[in-house]
Amino acid sequence: MRWNSGQDMQATAAKGSAALGELPEWDLTDLYASMDAPELARDMAKASADAVAFETRWKGTLAVEAERGASGKLGEAMQAYEALEELVGRIVSYAGLVYSGDTSDPKRAKLYGDIQEKMTDASAHLLFFALELNLVDDALIFKALDTDPAFGHYRPWVLDLRMDKPYQLEDRVEQLFHEKSITGRGAWNRLFDETMTDLRFEIGGEELTLEPALNRLQDPDGDVRRAASEALAATFRKNIRTFTLITNTLAKDKEISDRWRGFQDIADSRHLANRVEREVVDALAAAVRDAYPRLSHRYYKMKAKWLGMDVMNHWDRNAPLPETPQATIGWGEAKDTVLTAYGDFSPQMADIARKFFDKRWIDAPVRPGKAPGAFAHPTVPSAHPYVLLNYMGKPRDVMTLAHELGHGVHQVLAAGQGPLMASTPLTLAETASVFGEMLTFRSLLERTTDKRERKAMLAQKVEDMINTVVRQIAFYEFERKVHSERKNGELTSDQLGQFWLEVQAESLGPAIKLRDGYEVFWAYIPHFIHSPFYVYAYAFGDCLVNSLYAVYQNAERGFQDKYFEMLRAGGTKHHRELLKPFGLDAADPAFWQKGLAVIGSLIDELEALD
């Protein structure tokens, strides 16, 4: 671990912590007491042994058990399979959270690598179950679902699983894909994470990690923003060969997998995982692209004028307006802001969110080696979610807290579905998080009477929505270019940079000038590496929430109950079923126009205030 300016960073952290207050660090003992806890070693051994025993007991028997119907034991097999998934999930979750806390620590990295390897070996013995179950004749499966109550409990999971059937490979090929993931995709993901964590950016005499460096792009001083952008570009350029190699390798890895499985479009595997039709995503992407001129182009033209510029530089995109309060928002104020907003909507929602603070389910400070960004990890239903933040007291950090707690509330409510059915497709997983942001924003806006403060708040929300919708669809278009062109051979860093500049220029519009250095900013986006085509889920969720919030505003009663039922459903229902009680249908092309119109109306309000 390299620390050329540790004293400077410690001094900066000390000053920041005084203004922020005491930031919580998570307590992982609800999973395991420590990295060397005997319970962890015991559970790893149990998972390995039980997986082998499960395969010995059930492999080759599922068709026979299905034919027996009510007298069969498919329900017993499902329960044993779910218990193993829970156990493996607990172990892997703990390793991932420990590693996220400091990816530069060799001891944590070894634990993470060892557990990933051992649990991949264990779960290889479980692979047969879903594959074999999918080979059972439909008539027999439905007979068993109808006559065996224990098996019938898992109906949503079984029917969902059968959607994967057309893309399923022969058992030994599936096992090879699974076991090679550790030395393939998993290894490249880890290389990206550890490389990114080790990067340092020299800005104003300080050496910063990624999160504080990106934070400087929101500084009110244009010179500071420019210096931050140039420092980011300089470091990305030094490492661009590594990031280009990682991107090329993972894009080819995906192409091989997609080709073997028979997916037609480069994003079809993601659509299948999200349980959303390609036509729905295509309609969303087309609607957002068509809206670029009236949303992002129009807004950034207004912002350039507010900042006294003819055009903004790319490092000015997230600059605060002159009206924006610059005081650091302490942790206590951020907590009260979000809990008040949640409580105004539903006391139950606030009560669930409060547990994250009271029981130390949140890790908030910026630390050397800590994973950048933010996430809410559901772990397993027998435990609870954990939230990771890099909190620095900016207004956006408060919205990130609201966002991740929305995920957390969702994960707590869905846990009742059990390990196999609690997980929600990405498109719907982003609904609760974005709804939490919207509640927080509306709560703050209603309390604001000062015209200048209201303008700053509206502008901040519009920028967040543009980042969530326009920017994420631009990311999606970038990925489409990358994965399409990768089929023709390796991509150079220059090609990747050109694709990036093309989609950014199209989405941001003529009011933003993309200066030298911006062509390498694609390199730090983790979603491109960890979850190809994940990004459209943010736009899906934001547009959905805009429509959902409009229903809430017009509802006389009962909205909260329907909303909580939607969250409790976890992964047991398709998006059409979940949205039907609200009178919404994402398959309707007009649906996306409604969501985008909400962003347009906020820009209209800003124009009226100008």
C-alpha positions as CSV (number, residue, x, y, z in Angstrom):
1,M,0.0,0.0,0.0
2,R,1.5,3.4,-1.1
3,W,1.0,6.5,1.1
4,N,3.1,9.4,-0.1
5,S,1.0,12.0,1.7
6,G,-0.6,10.1,4.6
7,Q,-0.3,13.1,7.0
8,D,-2.1,15.4,4.6
9,M,-4.9,12.9,4.2
10,Q,-5.2,12.3,7.9
11,A,-5.4,16.1,8.5
12,T,-8.1,16.4,5.8
13,A,-10.0,13.5,7.3
14,A,-9.8,15.1,10.8
15,K,-11.1,18.5,9.6
16,G,-13.9,16.7,7.7
17,S,-14.9,14.5,10.6
18,A,-15.3,17.5,12.9
19,A,-17.9,19.0,10.6
20,L,-19.6,15.7,9.7
21,G,-19.9,14.5,13.3
22,E,-19.3,10.9,14.3
23,L,-19.8,8.6,11.2
24,P,-20.9,5.1,11.8
25,E,-18.9,2.0,10.8
26,W,-20.9,-1.2,10.3
27,D,-20.9,-4.0,12.8
28,L,-20.7,-7.3,10.9
29,T,-21.0,-9.6,13.9
30,D,-24.6,-10.5,13.0
31,L,-22.9,-12.5,10.2
32,Y,-19.6,-13.6,11.9
33,A,-17.7,-12.2,14.9
34,S,-14.4,-11.9,13.0
35,M,-12.4,-13.1,10.0
36,D,-11.0,-15.9,12.2
37,A,-14.2,-16.8,14.0
38,P,-14.6,-20.6,14.5
39,E,-18.2,-20.2,13.3
40,L,-17.0,-19.0,9.9
41,A,-14.7,-22.0,9.5
42,R,-17.4,-24.3,10.7
43,D,-20.0,-23.0,8.3
44,M,-17.5,-23.2,5.4
45,A,-16.9,-26.8,6.1
46,K,-20.6,-27.5,6.6
47,A,-21.5,-25.8,3.3
48,S,-18.9,-27.9,1.4
49,A,-20.0,-31.2,3.0
50,D,-23.7,-30.5,2.7
51,A,-23.4,-29.6,-0.9
52,V,-21.8,-32.9,-1.7
53,A,-24.4,-34.7,0.3
54,F,-27.2,-32.8,-1.5
55,E,-25.8,-33.8,-4.9
56,T,-25.5,-37.4,-3.8
57,R,-29.0,-37.5,-2.5
58,W,-30.9,-35.7,-5.3
59,K,-29.0,-35.8,-8.5
60,G,-30.9,-37.9,-11.1
61,T,-34.1,-38.2,-9.1
62,L,-36.0,-35.0,-9.8
63,A,-38.1,-36.3,-12.7
64,V,-39.1,-39.3,-10.7
65,E,-40.1,-37.2,-7.7
66,A,-42.1,-34.8,-10.0
67,E,-44.0,-37.8,-11.4
68,R,-45.0,-38.9,-7.9
69,G,-46.7,-35.5,-7.4
70,A,-48.1,-35.2,-3.9
71,S,-46.2,-38.3,-2.7
72,G,-43.0,-37.1,-4.1
73,K,-40.2,-35.2,-2.3
74,L,-39.5,-32.2,-4.6
75,G,-40.6,-29.9,-1.8
76,E,-38.1,-31.5,0.6
77,A,-35.4,-31.1,-2.1
78,M,-36.3,-27.4,-2.6
79,Q,-36.1,-26.8,1.2
80,A,-32.7,-28.4,1.4
81,Y,-31.5,-26.4,-1.6
82,E,-32.7,-23.2,-0.2
83,A,-31.0,-23.9,3.1
84,L,-27.7,-24.4,1.3
85,E,-28.2,-21.2,-0.7
86,E,-28.8,-19.3,2.6
87,L,-25.6,-20.8,4.2
88,V,-23.4,-20.1,1.2
89,G,-24.9,-16.6,0.8
90,R,-24.1,-15.7,4.4
91,I,-20.5,-16.8,4.0
92,V,-20.0,-15.0,0.7
93,S,-21.8,-11.9,1.9
94,Y,-19.5,-11.6,4.9
95,A,-16.4,-12.0,2.8
96,G,-17.6,-9.4,0.3
97,L,-18.4,-6.8,3.0
98,V,-15.1,-7.3,4.9
99,Y,-13.3,-6.9,1.6
100,S,-15.3,-3.8,0.6
101,G,-14.2,-2.2,3.9
102,D,-10.5,-2.2,2.8
103,T,-9.7,-3.8,-0.5
104,S,-6.0,-2.9,-0.1
105,D,-5.6,-5.1,3.0
106,P,-3.9,-8.3,2.0
107,K,-5.5,-10.3,4.8
108,R,-9.0,-9.2,3.7
109,A,-8.2,-9.8,0.1
110,K,-7.0,-13.4,0.9
111,L,-10.1,-14.1,2.9
112,Y,-12.3,-12.9,0.1
113,G,-10.4,-14.9,-2.6
114,D,-10.3,-18.0,-0.5
115,I,-14.0,-17.9,0.3
116,Q,-14.9,-17.1,-3.3
117,E,-12.9,-20.2,-4.4
118,K,-14.2,-22.6,-1.8
119,M,-17.8,-21.5,-2.1
120,T,-17.6,-21.7,-5.9
121,D,-16.4,-25.3,-5.4
122,A,-19.2,-26.0,-3.0
123,S,-21.9,-24.5,-5.2
124,A,-20.6,-26.5,-8.2
125,H,-22.3,-29.5,-6.5
126,L,-25.6,-27.6,-6.5
127,L,-25.5,-26.6,-10.2
128,F,-27.2,-29.8,-11.3
129,F,-30.4,-29.0,-9.4
130,A,-31.7,-26.0,-11.4
131,L,-30.4,-27.6,-14.7
132,E,-32.1,-31.0,-14.0
133,L,-35.3,-29.4,-12.7
134,N,-35.6,-27.5,-16.0
135,L,-35.3,-30.7,-18.0
136,V,-38.3,-32.2,-16.3
137,D,-41.4,-32.2,-18.5
138,D,-43.7,-29.2,-18.1
139,A,-46.7,-31.4,-17.3
140,L,-44.9,-33.2,-14.5
141,I,-43.6,-29.9,-13.0
142,F,-47.1,-28.4,-13.0
143,K,-48.5,-31.6,-11.5
144,A,-46.0,-31.4,-8.7
145,L,-46.6,-27.7,-8.1
146,D,-50.3,-28.3,-7.9
147,T,-50.2,-31.4,-5.6
148,D,-47.2,-31.0,-3.4
149,P,-47.7,-27.9,-1.1
150,A,-44.1,-27.8,0.0
151,F,-42.9,-27.6,-3.7
152,G,-45.9,-25.4,-4.6
153,H,-44.6,-22.8,-2.2
154,Y,-41.7,-22.2,-4.6
155,R,-43.9,-21.8,-7.7
156,P,-42.7,-18.3,-8.6
157,W,-39.1,-19.4,-8.4
158,V,-39.7,-22.5,-10.4
159,L,-41.6,-20.7,-13.2
160,D,-39.0,-18.0,-13.2
161,L,-36.3,-20.6,-13.5
162,R,-38.0,-22.1,-16.6
163,M,-37.5,-18.8,-18.5
164,D,-33.8,-19.7,-18.5
165,K,-34.4,-23.1,-20.1
166,P,-33.8,-22.1,-23.7
167,Y,-30.4,-20.8,-22.8
168,Q,-29.3,-23.7,-20.6
169,L,-26.3,-25.7,-21.6
170,E,-25.3,-29.3,-21.0
171,D,-24.4,-30.0,-17.3
172,R,-20.7,-30.4,-17.7
173,V,-20.4,-27.2,-19.7
174,E,-22.4,-25.3,-17.1
175,Q,-20.1,-26.7,-14.4
176,L,-17.0,-25.6,-16.4
177,F,-18.4,-22.1,-16.9
178,H,-19.2,-22.0,-13.1
179,E,-15.8,-23.2,-11.9
180,K,-13.8,-21.1,-14.4
181,S,-15.6,-18.0,-13.3
182,I,-13.1,-17.7,-10.4
183,T,-10.1,-17.5,-12.8
184,G,-12.1,-15.7,-15.5
185,R,-14.7,-13.0,-14.9
186,G,-14.2,-13.0,-11.1
187,A,-10.5,-12.5,-11.4
188,W,-10.8,-9.6,-13.8
189,N,-13.4,-8.0,-11.6
190,R,-11.1,-8.2,-8.7
191,L,-8.2,-6.8,-10.7
192,F,-10.4,-3.8,-11.6
193,D,-11.4,-3.2,-8.0
194,E,-7.9,-3.5,-6.5
195,T,-6.4,-1.3,-9.3
196,M,-9.1,1.4,-8.8
197,T,-8.6,1.3,-5.0
198,D,-4.9,1.8,-5.4
199,L,-5.1,4.8,-7.7
200,R,-4.1,8.2,-6.3
201,F,-4.9,11.6,-7.7
202,E,-2.7,14.6,-7.0
203,I,-4.9,17.7,-6.5
204,G,-3.6,20.9,-4.9
205,G,-0.7,19.2,-3.2
206,E,-2.8,16.4,-1.8
207,E,-2.9,12.7,-2.9
208,L,-6.5,11.6,-2.9
209,T,-8.4,8.4,-3.6
210,L,-11.1,8.2,-6.2
211,E,-14.1,9.3,-4.1
212,P,-12.6,12.5,-2.7
213,A,-11.1,13.3,-6.1
214,L,-14.5,13.0,-7.8
215,N,-16.0,15.1,-5.0
216,R,-13.8,18.0,-6.1
217,L,-15.8,18.2,-9.3
218,Q,-18.6,19.6,-7.2
219,D,-16.4,22.4,-5.7
220,P,-17.7,25.9,-6.1
221,D,-14.3,27.1,-7.4
222,G,-13.9,26.4,-11.1
223,D,-10.1,26.2,-10.8
224,V,-10.5,23.4,-8.3
225,R,-12.9,21.6,-10.6
226,R,-10.5,21.9,-13.5
227,A,-7.5,20.7,-11.4
228,A,-9.6,17.7,-10.2
229,S,-10.6,16.8,-13.8
230,E,-7.0,17.0,-15.0
231,A,-5.7,14.9,-12.1
232,L,-8.4,12.3,-12.8
233,A,-7.5,12.2,-16.5
234,A,-3.8,12.0,-15.8
235,T,-4.1,9.0,-13.5
236,F,-6.6,7.3,-15.7
237,R,-4.3,7.7,-18.7
238,K,-1.4,6.2,-16.8
239,N,-3.5,3.1,-16.2
240,I,-5.6,3.1,-19.4
241,R,-3.9,0.0,-20.9
242,T,-4.9,-2.0,-17.9
243,F,-8.5,-0.8,-18.0
244,T,-8.6,-1.3,-21.8
245,L,-7.4,-4.9,-21.3
246,I,-10.0,-5.6,-18.6
247,T,-12.8,-4.2,-20.8
248,N,-11.7,-6.2,-23.8
249,T,-11.3,-9.4,-21.9
250,L,-14.7,-9.2,-20.1
251,A,-16.5,-8.1,-23.3
252,K,-15.1,-11.1,-25.1
253,D,-15.9,-13.4,-22.1
254,K,-19.5,-12.2,-22.4
255,E,-19.6,-12.7,-26.1
256,I,-18.5,-16.3,-25.7
257,S,-21.1,-17.0,-23.0
258,D,-23.9,-15.3,-25.0
259,R,-22.9,-17.2,-28.2
260,W,-22.9,-20.6,-26.5
261,R,-26.2,-19.9,-24.8
262,G,-27.9,-18.6,-27.9
263,F,-28.7,-15.0,-27.0
264,Q,-29.4,-12.9,-30.0
265,D,-28.8,-9.4,-28.8
266,I,-25.8,-8.3,-26.8
267,A,-28.0,-7.1,-23.9
268,D,-30.5,-10.0,-24.0
269,S,-28.9,-11.9,-21.1
270,R,-29.3,-8.8,-18.9
271,H,-32.9,-8.4,-20.0
272,L,-33.6,-12.0,-19.1
273,A,-31.9,-11.6,-15.7
274,N,-34.1,-8.5,-15.2
275,R,-37.2,-10.3,-16.4
276,V,-38.0,-7.4,-18.7
277,E,-38.7,-7.7,-22.4
278,R,-36.2,-6.3,-24.9
279,E,-39.0,-4.2,-26.5
280,V,-39.6,-2.5,-23.2
281,V,-36.0,-1.5,-22.8
282,D,-35.7,-0.4,-26.4
283,A,-38.8,1.8,-25.9
284,L,-37.2,3.3,-22.8
285,A,-33.9,4.0,-24.5
286,A,-35.5,5.5,-27.5
287,A,-37.8,7.8,-25.4
288,V,-34.8,9.1,-23.4
289,R,-32.7,9.7,-26.5
290,D,-35.5,11.6,-28.1
291,A,-35.8,13.7,-24.9
292,Y,-32.2,14.8,-24.8
293,P,-32.9,18.2,-26.4
294,R,-35.7,19.1,-24.1
295,L,-34.1,17.8,-21.0
296,S,-30.3,17.7,-20.7
297,H,-29.6,20.1,-23.6
298,R,-32.1,22.6,-22.4
299,Y,-31.0,22.4,-18.7
300,Y,-27.3,22.7,-19.3
301,K,-27.8,25.7,-21.6
302,M,-29.6,27.4,-18.6
303,K,-26.9,26.3,-16.2
304,A,-24.2,27.8,-18.4
305,K,-26.0,31.1,-18.3
306,W,-26.4,30.9,-14.5
307,L,-22.6,30.3,-14.1
308,G,-21.8,33.2,-16.5
309,M,-20.5,31.0,-19.3
310,D,-21.3,30.7,-22.9
311,V,-20.6,27.0,-22.7
312,M,-19.5,24.9,-19.7
313,N,-16.5,22.6,-19.6
314,H,-17.1,19.0,-18.8
315,W,-15.7,19.6,-15.3
316,D,-18.5,22.2,-14.7
317,R,-21.3,19.8,-15.2
318,N,-21.9,19.1,-11.5
319,A,-20.8,22.6,-10.3
320,P,-23.0,24.0,-7.6
321,L,-25.1,27.1,-8.5
322,P,-24.2,30.3,-6.8
323,E,-27.4,29.9,-4.7
324,T,-26.4,26.5,-3.4
325,P,-25.6,26.5,0.3
326,Q,-22.0,25.4,0.8
327,A,-22.1,24.4,4.5
328,T,-21.2,20.8,5.2
329,I,-24.2,18.7,6.1
330,G,-23.4,16.8,9.3
331,W,-24.3,13.1,9.7
332,G,-27.0,13.9,12.3
333,E,-28.8,16.3,10.0
334,A,-28.6,13.9,7.1
335,K,-30.1,11.2,9.3
336,D,-32.9,13.4,10.5
337,T,-33.7,14.6,7.0
338,V,-34.1,11.2,5.6
339,L,-36.0,9.7,8.5
340,T,-38.4,12.7,8.6
341,A,-39.1,12.3,4.9
342,Y,-39.7,8.5,5.3
343,G,-41.8,9.1,8.4
344,D,-44.1,11.6,6.6
345,F,-44.8,8.9,4.0
346,S,-45.1,6.0,6.5
347,P,-44.0,5.6,10.1
348,Q,-43.3,1.9,9.3
349,M,-40.8,3.0,6.6
350,A,-39.0,5.3,9.0
351,D,-38.9,2.6,11.7
352,I,-37.2,0.1,9.3
353,A,-34.7,2.7,8.1
354,R,-34.0,3.8,11.7
355,K,-32.7,0.3,12.5
356,F,-29.8,0.9,10.0
357,F,-28.6,3.7,12.2
358,D,-29.4,2.3,15.6
359,K,-27.9,-1.2,14.9
360,R,-24.8,-0.1,12.9
361,W,-25.9,-1.5,9.6
362,I,-24.2,1.4,7.9
363,D,-20.5,2.1,7.0
364,A,-20.3,5.8,6.2
365,P,-16.7,7.2,6.5
366,V,-14.3,7.7,3.6
367,R,-11.2,5.5,4.3
368,P,-8.1,4.6,2.4
369,G,-8.7,1.3,0.6
370,K,-12.5,1.4,1.1
371,A,-14.6,0.5,-2.0
372,P,-15.7,3.6,-3.8
373,G,-19.4,4.5,-4.4
374,A,-22.3,3.2,-2.4
375,F,-24.4,0.1,-2.2
376,A,-27.0,-1.8,-0.1
377,H,-26.2,-5.4,0.3
378,P,-29.2,-7.7,1.2
379,T,-26.9,-10.5,2.6
380,V,-29.4,-13.2,3.6
381,P,-33.0,-13.2,5.0
382,S,-31.8,-14.7,8.3
383,A,-29.6,-11.6,8.9
384,H,-30.3,-8.2,7.4
385,P,-28.9,-5.7,4.8
386,Y,-25.8,-3.5,5.2
387,V,-25.3,-0.1,3.6
388,L,-21.9,1.2,2.4
389,L,-21.5,5.0,1.8
390,N,-18.6,7.4,1.3
391,Y,-20.2,10.3,3.1
392,M,-18.6,13.7,2.7
393,G,-21.4,16.0,3.7
394,K,-22.6,17.2,0.3
395,P,-26.3,17.5,-0.6
396,R,-25.8,14.6,-3.0
397,D,-24.5,12.5,-0.2
398,V,-27.8,13.0,1.7
399,M,-29.7,11.8,-1.4
400,T,-27.3,8.8,-1.7
401,L,-28.2,8.0,1.9
402,A,-31.9,8.2,1.0
403,H,-31.3,6.1,-2.1
404,E,-29.4,3.3,-0.3
405,L,-31.9,3.2,2.6
406,G,-34.7,2.8,0.1
407,H,-32.9,-0.3,-1.1
408,G,-32.4,-1.4,2.5
409,V,-36.1,-1.0,3.4
410,H,-37.0,-3.0,0.3
411,Q,-34.6,-5.8,1.2
412,V,-35.9,-6.0,4.7
413,L,-39.5,-6.2,3.5
414,A,-38.7,-8.8,0.8
415,A,-36.7,-11.0,3.1
416,G,-40.0,-12.7,4.1
417,Q,-40.0,-14.4,0.7
418,G,-36.9,-16.5,1.7
419,P,-33.4,-16.8,0.2
420,L,-34.6,-18.0,-3.2
421,M,-37.4,-15.5,-3.9
422,A,-36.4,-12.3,-2.0
423,S,-34.2,-11.0,-4.7
424,T,-35.7,-8.5,-7.0
425,P,-34.8,-7.9,-10.7
426,L,-32.6,-4.8,-11.1
427,T,-35.3,-2.8,-12.8
428,L,-37.6,-3.1,-9.9
429,A,-34.8,-3.0,-7.3
430,E,-34.1,0.6,-8.2
431,T,-37.7,1.6,-7.6
432,A,-37.6,1.7,-3.9
433,S,-34.2,3.5,-3.8
434,V,-35.3,6.2,-6.2
435,F,-38.7,6.5,-4.5
436,G,-36.7,7.1,-1.2
437,E,-34.8,9.9,-2.9
438,M,-38.0,11.5,-4.2
439,L,-39.6,11.4,-0.8
440,T,-36.6,13.2,0.7
441,F,-36.4,15.8,-2.1
442,R,-40.2,16.6,-1.9
443,S,-40.0,16.8,1.9
444,L,-37.2,19.3,1.8
445,L,-38.8,21.3,-1.0
446,E,-42.0,21.7,0.9
447,R,-40.1,23.2,3.8
448,T,-38.3,25.7,1.6
449,T,-39.8,29.2,1.2
450,D,-36.7,31.1,0.1
451,K,-36.7,31.5,-3.7
452,R,-33.0,31.2,-4.1
453,E,-32.8,28.1,-2.0
454,R,-35.8,26.6,-3.9
455,K,-34.0,27.2,-7.2
456,A,-30.8,25.5,-5.9
457,M,-32.8,22.5,-4.7
458,L,-34.8,22.2,-8.0
459,A,-31.5,22.5,-10.0
460,Q,-29.9,19.8,-7.8
461,K,-32.9,17.5,-8.3
462,V,-32.9,18.0,-12.0
463,E,-29.2,17.3,-12.2
464,D,-29.7,14.1,-10.2
465,M,-32.5,13.0,-12.5
466,I,-30.5,13.8,-15.6
467,N,-27.6,11.8,-14.1
468,T,-30.0,8.9,-13.3
469,V,-31.9,8.9,-16.6
470,V,-30.0,10.6,-19.4
471,R,-26.5,9.8,-18.2
472,Q,-27.4,6.1,-17.6
473,I,-28.9,5.6,-21.0
474,A,-25.8,7.3,-22.5
475,F,-23.8,4.7,-20.5
476,Y,-26.1,2.0,-22.0
477,E,-25.5,3.3,-25.5
478,F,-21.7,3.3,-24.8
479,E,-21.9,-0.4,-23.7
480,R,-23.8,-1.2,-26.9
481,K,-21.1,0.3,-29.0
482,V,-18.3,-1.5,-27.1
483,H,-19.9,-4.9,-27.1
484,S,-21.0,-4.7,-30.7
485,E,-17.6,-3.6,-32.0
486,R,-15.7,-6.1,-29.8
487,K,-17.2,-8.9,-31.9
488,N,-14.9,-7.6,-34.7
489,G,-11.7,-7.7,-32.6
490,E,-9.9,-6.0,-29.7
491,L,-10.7,-2.4,-29.1
492,T,-8.0,0.2,-28.6
493,S,-8.0,2.8,-25.9
494,D,-8.6,5.4,-28.6
495,Q,-11.7,3.6,-29.9
496,L,-13.1,3.3,-26.4
497,G,-12.4,7.0,-25.8
498,Q,-14.1,7.9,-29.1
499,F,-17.2,5.9,-28.3
500,W,-17.3,7.6,-24.9
501,L,-17.1,11.1,-26.4
502,E,-19.8,10.3,-29.0
503,V,-22.4,9.2,-26.5
504,Q,-21.5,12.0,-24.0
505,A,-21.7,14.7,-26.7
506,E,-25.0,13.5,-27.9
507,S,-26.5,13.2,-24.4
508,L,-25.1,16.4,-22.8
509,G,-25.6,18.7,-25.8
510,P,-23.8,21.8,-27.2
511,A,-23.8,23.7,-23.9
512,I,-21.0,21.4,-22.5
513,K,-17.6,21.3,-24.1
514,L,-15.8,18.0,-23.7
515,R,-12.2,19.1,-23.1
516,D,-9.0,17.1,-23.5
517,G,-8.8,14.3,-21.0
518,Y,-12.5,13.5,-20.8
519,E,-12.0,10.6,-23.3
520,V,-10.6,8.4,-20.5
521,F,-13.4,8.9,-18.0
522,W,-15.2,5.7,-19.1
523,A,-12.5,3.8,-17.2
524,Y,-13.8,4.3,-13.7
525,I,-17.4,3.3,-14.2
526,P,-17.7,0.0,-12.2
527,H,-21.0,-1.1,-13.7
528,F,-19.3,-1.7,-17.1
529,I,-17.1,-4.2,-15.4
530,H,-19.2,-5.9,-12.7
531,S,-22.6,-5.9,-14.4
532,P,-22.8,-5.2,-18.1
533,F,-25.9,-3.3,-19.2
534,Y,-26.9,-2.9,-15.5
535,V,-27.1,0.9,-16.1
536,Y,-30.5,1.1,-17.8
537,A,-32.1,-0.1,-14.6
538,Y,-31.5,3.3,-13.1
539,A,-33.4,5.1,-15.9
540,F,-36.1,2.4,-15.7
541,G,-36.4,3.0,-11.9
542,D,-36.4,6.8,-12.1
543,C,-39.1,7.0,-14.8
544,L,-41.2,4.4,-13.0
545,V,-40.9,6.3,-9.7
546,N,-41.9,9.6,-11.4
547,S,-45.1,7.9,-12.6
548,L,-45.6,6.1,-9.2
549,Y,-45.1,9.3,-7.3
550,A,-47.8,11.0,-9.4
551,V,-50.2,8.2,-8.4
552,Y,-49.2,8.8,-4.8
553,Q,-49.9,12.5,-5.0
554,N,-53.4,11.9,-6.4
555,A,-54.3,8.9,-4.3
556,E,-56.9,9.5,-1.5
557,R,-55.9,6.4,0.5
558,G,-54.3,3.0,0.4
559,F,-51.2,3.9,-1.6
560,Q,-48.8,3.0,1.2
561,D,-50.3,-0.4,1.7
562,K,-50.0,-1.2,-2.0
563,Y,-46.5,0.2,-2.1
564,F,-45.4,-2.1,0.8
565,E,-47.1,-5.1,-0.8
566,M,-45.1,-4.4,-4.0
567,L,-41.8,-4.3,-2.0
568,R,-42.7,-7.4,0.0
569,A,-43.2,-9.4,-3.2
570,G,-39.5,-9.5,-3.8
571,G,-38.9,-11.5,-6.9
572,T,-42.2,-13.4,-6.9
573,K,-44.0,-11.2,-9.5
574,H,-43.3,-9.7,-12.9
575,H,-43.2,-5.9,-13.4
576,R,-46.7,-6.0,-15.0
577,E,-48.2,-7.7,-11.9
578,L,-46.5,-5.3,-9.5
579,L,-47.5,-2.1,-11.3
580,K,-51.1,-3.2,-12.2
581,P,-52.5,-2.1,-8.8
582,F,-51.2,1.4,-9.5
583,G,-52.7,1.6,-13.0
584,L,-49.3,1.6,-14.6
585,D,-47.8,-0.5,-17.4
586,A,-44.2,-0.3,-18.4
587,A,-45.0,-2.0,-21.7
588,D,-47.0,1.0,-22.8
589,P,-44.7,3.4,-24.8
590,A,-46.6,6.3,-23.3
591,F,-45.5,5.2,-19.8
592,W,-41.9,6.5,-20.4
593,Q,-43.2,9.8,-21.7
594,K,-45.0,10.4,-18.4
595,G,-41.9,9.8,-16.4
596,L,-39.8,12.0,-18.6
597,A,-42.4,14.7,-18.5
598,V,-41.9,15.0,-14.7
599,I,-38.2,16.0,-15.3
600,G,-39.4,18.4,-18.0
601,S,-41.9,20.0,-15.6
602,L,-39.1,20.7,-13.0
603,I,-37.0,22.4,-15.7
604,D,-40.1,24.4,-16.6
605,E,-40.3,25.5,-13.0
606,L,-36.7,26.5,-13.0
607,E,-37.2,28.6,-16.1
608,A,-40.1,30.4,-14.4
609,L,-37.9,31.1,-11.4
610,D,-35.0,32.4,-13.6
